[in-house]
Amino acid sequence: MFLLIGCFSEQWLRRCPEEPPFLKGRRGRRNPVAHIIAGIDVGTTKVCTLIAEVEEEEEGSPFVRIIGIGDVPSKGMRRGGVVNLTQVTDSIIKSVEQAERLAGVSISKAYVSVTGTHIASISSRGVVAIHRRGGGITPEDVARVVDAASAIAVPYNREILHSIPRYFVVDDQGGIQDPVGMEGTRLEAEVHIITASTPAVNNLIKCVREAGVEVEELILASLASGEAVLTPAEKEMGVIVADIGGGTTDVAVYAEGSVLYAGTLEVGGEHITNDIAFGLRMPFSSAEEVKKKYGHSLPDEIPEEEGVEALVFGEEAHKSISRRFMAEVIQARMEEIFELIYREVQKAGYEGLLPAGLVLCGGTAELSGISKLGRRYLNMPVRVGRPSGIHGLVDALGSPAYATAVGLILWPLRHRPYKIEAKGYTWLGKIIDWLKSFLPD
């Protein structure tokens, strides 16, 4: 055993970094029956890893405490897809190690976000017979009917990411959200199926595995964001969630408590930055900096004479540029994004049927005046969504930029039966668990 530990000590130390000074002595006070869950949001501009401690409260609902955050710039991604395996893997490693150091625990598996214009969604129906008498419909029956609805012809280069039940029908009674326990002889299900490109998915999984983490499940970014920022009332009445990332905008439509449509637009915050860089003739990095510091979506709220200092091409020193002109550039691109979101809703067939309006998240949602511009342009309620439903390091996760990462933690807790497993926190226990992984089952 000691020889085996010695042989793998370098790998073990990389995956289990030294305990931070501010965490020393705290592990013994953690709940011994807590479960560790992790999410990795691999985006175009950043990779964010969250590690959470999940405990079951007295009423049975999970209590989620964020104990680790790793947020690093993303390299090797373009428009939500992997374009450089090595760079993406390195970004994931840095993000995971950062989160592990803060949490004081290591992770071996995680829920991972997926996005890209290869995402598509369709609705399907399935039906099964219920032969038993008495006892009612079981969870196994529900699984059977969802499987039946998911048995669709999928091209060889695509795969199903999610099969999400919208409602069930028991005999002639429709609109049922949970049929378990009900009596009947025929069970139908309306299911929303989300598919993705198999090569794109495999490339992402390969990067995560090369970083030393197994993929527990791939979760569509817009669905994860919806879990973090939408209220039950919004989902019930009808709402759009739009996560404006660096290279893409993920859109999902909800009504009657379920997902009705999901899609991805090939435009995001980097396009705004690029517009500023071209319009004001400055480097991309300088444009990103002024956008974050001084960006505004409404030119009419900026005085004409107001200027900001920025590094531009052809100048050795910083030069004053018009903040109002920059706002005009931002407004033009944001109106295009709002128009594309509206067209997605039209394409899905839900125009005028979403009284809760639009909820914006993602880093671009932090732009000043963005919700006001959205209300003007779309003539519907628009708000900026910030993550909720978590405890612990919440101050660091208050930005809409972390909606997907937080949703990766919440999605599996809310969309499947979740069993809280006892988990030890001692370093010896981790070493023993790690060694066991090399033994045959």
CORQUI-V659934 format. One record per residue. N is the residue number from 0. RES is the residue in one small letter. OMEGA is omega in whole degrees, -180 to 180 (none if undefined). D_CENTER is the distance of its C-alpha to the mean C-alpha in whole Angstrom. Layout:
BEGIN
n = [N/N]
res = [RES/RES]
omega = [OMEGA/OMEGA]
d_center = [D_CENTER/D_CENTER]
END
This chain:
BEGIN
n = [0/1/2/3/4/5/6/7/8/9/10/11/12/13/14/15/16/17/18/19/20/21/22/23/24/25/26/27/28/29/30/31/32/33/34/35/36/37/38/39/40/41/42/43/44/45/46/47/48/49/50/51/52/53/54/55/56/57/58/59/60/61/62/63/64/65/66/67/68/69/70/71/72/73/74/75/76/77/78/79/80/81/82/83/84/85/86/87/88/89/90/91/92/93/94/95/96/97/98/99/100/101/102/103/104/105/106/107/108/109/110/111/112/113/114/115/116/117/118/119/120/121/122/123/124/125/126/127/128/129/130/131/132/133/134/135/136/137/138/139/140/141/142/143/144/145/146/147/148/149/150/151/152/153/154/155/156/157/158/159/160/161/162/163/164/165/166/167/168/169/170/171/172/173/174/175/176/177/178/179/180/181/182/183/184/185/186/187/188/189/190/191/192/193/194/195/196/197/198/199/200/201/202/203/204/205/206/207/208/209/210/211/212/213/214/215/216/217/218/219/220/221/222/223/224/225/226/227/228/229/230/231/232/233/234/235/236/237/238/239/240/241/242/243/244/245/246/247/248/249/250/251/252/253/254/255/256/257/258/259/260/261/262/263/264/265/266/267/268/269/270/271/272/273/274/275/276/277/278/279/280/281/282/283/284/285/286/287/288/289/290/291/292/293/294/295/296/297/298/299/300/301/302/303/304/305/306/307/308/309/310/311/312/313/314/315/316/317/318/319/320/321/322/323/324/325/326/327/328/329/330/331/332/333/334/335/336/337/338/339/340/341/342/343/344/345/346/347/348/349/350/351/352/353/354/355/356/357/358/359/360/361/362/363/364/365/366/367/368/369/370/371/372/373/374/375/376/377/378/379/380/381/382/383/384/385/386/387/388/389/390/391/392/393/394/395/396/397/398/399/400/401/402/403/404/405/406/407/408/409/410/411/412/413/414/415/416/417/418/419/420/421/422/423/424/425/426/427/428/429/430/431/432/433/434/435/436/437/438/439/440]
res = [m/f/l/l/i/g/c/f/s/e/q/w/l/r/r/c/p/e/e/p/p/f/l/k/g/r/r/g/r/r/n/p/v/a/h/i/i/a/g/i/d/v/g/t/t/k/v/c/t/l/i/a/e/v/e/e/e/e/e/g/s/p/f/v/r/i/i/g/i/g/d/v/p/s/k/g/m/r/r/g/g/v/v/n/l/t/q/v/t/d/s/i/i/k/s/v/e/q/a/e/r/l/a/g/v/s/i/s/k/a/y/v/s/v/t/g/t/h/i/a/s/i/s/s/r/g/v/v/a/i/h/r/r/g/g/g/i/t/p/e/d/v/a/r/v/v/d/a/a/s/a/i/a/v/p/y/n/r/e/i/l/h/s/i/p/r/y/f/v/v/d/d/q/g/g/i/q/d/p/v/g/m/e/g/t/r/l/e/a/e/v/h/i/i/t/a/s/t/p/a/v/n/n/l/i/k/c/v/r/e/a/g/v/e/v/e/e/l/i/l/a/s/l/a/s/g/e/a/v/l/t/p/a/e/k/e/m/g/v/i/v/a/d/i/g/g/g/t/t/d/v/a/v/y/a/e/g/s/v/l/y/a/g/t/l/e/v/g/g/e/h/i/t/n/d/i/a/f/g/l/r/m/p/f/s/s/a/e/e/v/k/k/k/y/g/h/s/l/p/d/e/i/p/e/e/e/g/v/e/a/l/v/f/g/e/e/a/h/k/s/i/s/r/r/f/m/a/e/v/i/q/a/r/m/e/e/i/f/e/l/i/y/r/e/v/q/k/a/g/y/e/g/l/l/p/a/g/l/v/l/c/g/g/t/a/e/l/s/g/i/s/k/l/g/r/r/y/l/n/m/p/v/r/v/g/r/p/s/g/i/h/g/l/v/d/a/l/g/s/p/a/y/a/t/a/v/g/l/i/l/w/p/l/r/h/r/p/y/k/i/e/a/k/g/y/t/w/l/g/k/i/i/d/w/l/k/s/f/l/p/d]
omega = [-178/177/-180/178/-180/-178/-174/-174/-178/178/-179/-179/178/-178/-180/-175/-178/-179/179/-178/-176/177/-176/178/-176/-175/-177/-178/179/179/-176/180/178/180/179/177/-176/176/178/178/-179/-177/-179/-176/-180/171/-178/176/174/173/-176/174/-176/176/179/179/-176/-179/174/179/-178/173/-173/178/177/-178/-180/178/173/-174/-178/175/-179/175/178/177/175/180/176/-178/180/176/177/-175/-177/-179/179/179/179/179/179/179/-179/-180/-179/-179/178/179/180/179/-179/-177/-176/176/176/179/178/179/-176/170/-171/179/176/178/180/-178/177/-180/176/-180/178/175/-178/178/176/-180/175/177/176/-173/-175/176/-179/178/175/-180/-177/174/178/177/178/179/-180/-176/175/176/180/179/-178/-178/-179/178/179/178/-174/-177/178/178/-179/175/-176/167/-171/178/175/177/-180/175/176/-172/-179/-179/-176/177/-177/180/-179/-175/-176/180/-180/178/177/179/-177/-179/177/178/169/-172/175/-174/179/-178/-179/177/-180/177/180/179/-178/178/179/179/180/179/-179/179/178/177/177/-178/175/179/177/178/172/-178/178/-173/-178/178/177/179/179/178/-174/-170/-177/175/176/-180/178/179/-178/-176/-177/-174/173/169/180/178/-177/-179/-179/-176/-178/172/-179/-176/174/179/180/170/-179/174/-175/178/178/-175/175/179/-179/178/-177/178/-178/-176/179/178/175/179/179/177/179/-179/179/-176/-178/175/-180/177/-179/-179/178/178/178/-179/-179/177/-179/-176/-170/-177/178/-176/-175/-179/-177/177/180/177/-177/-175/-176/179/177/180/180/177/-179/178/176/180/178/-179/177/-179/179/177/-178/178/-180/178/177/178/178/177/-180/-179/-178/-179/180/177/175/179/178/179/180/176/180/179/176/179/177/-179/180/178/-177/178/179/-176/-175/-174/179/172/-173/174/-177/172/-171/-176/-179/180/178/178/179/175/-173/-180/178/177/179/179/179/-172/-174/-178/177/176/177/175/175/-178/177/-175/177/178/-179/176/179/-176/-173/-179/-179/-174/-178/-178/175/178/-177/-177/-178/-179/178/179/177/177/-174/-175/-177/179/-174/-172/174/174/-174/-179/178/-178/177/-178/179/-176/-178/178/179/179/179/180/180/178/-179/179/180/-178/179/-178/177/180/none]
d_center = [40/41/41/38/36/38/37/33/34/32/29/29/29/26/24/25/26/29/28/28/31/29/28/31/33/30/29/32/31/27/27/28/27/23/20/18/15/12/9/8/6/9/9/13/14/12/11/10/11/11/14/15/18/18/22/23/25/28/27/25/21/19/19/16/17/15/18/17/15/15/14/16/16/15/18/19/16/17/15/12/15/17/20/21/21/22/21/17/18/20/17/15/18/19/15/16/20/19/17/20/22/21/20/24/22/21/18/19/16/12/9/8/5/8/9/12/15/16/14/17/17/20/22/24/27/28/31/33/36/37/40/40/42/41/38/36/33/31/27/29/30/26/25/28/27/24/25/28/25/23/26/26/27/24/26/26/24/21/19/17/14/14/17/16/20/21/24/27/31/33/37/37/35/31/28/28/24/26/29/29/33/34/37/38/39/36/32/30/26/24/21/18/18/15/16/15/18/19/20/17/15/18/18/14/16/19/17/16/19/21/19/21/17/17/14/14/12/10/7/7/4/6/7/4/5/8/9/9/11/13/16/18/21/18/17/21/22/20/17/15/12/11/9/11/10/13/14/13/12/10/12/12/15/16/20/22/19/17/15/18/16/13/14/13/15/17/17/15/16/18/21/22/22/24/26/27/28/31/32/33/34/32/30/26/25/28/26/23/25/26/24/22/25/27/25/25/25/28/31/34/33/33/37/39/40/37/36/34/35/33/34/35/37/40/40/41/40/37/38/38/36/35/32/33/33/30/28/30/28/25/26/27/24/22/24/23/20/20/23/21/18/21/23/19/20/24/23/22/25/23/25/27/25/22/24/21/20/17/15/13/10/10/13/15/15/17/20/23/24/21/21/25/25/22/25/28/26/25/27/25/23/20/18/16/13/13/11/13/14/15/18/19/18/17/19/17/13/15/13/11/10/8/6/3/5/7/5/5/9/10/9/12/14/14/14/17/20/19/22/22/24/27/26/28/27/30/31/33/31/28/31/33/29/29/32/32/29/32/34/35/34]
END
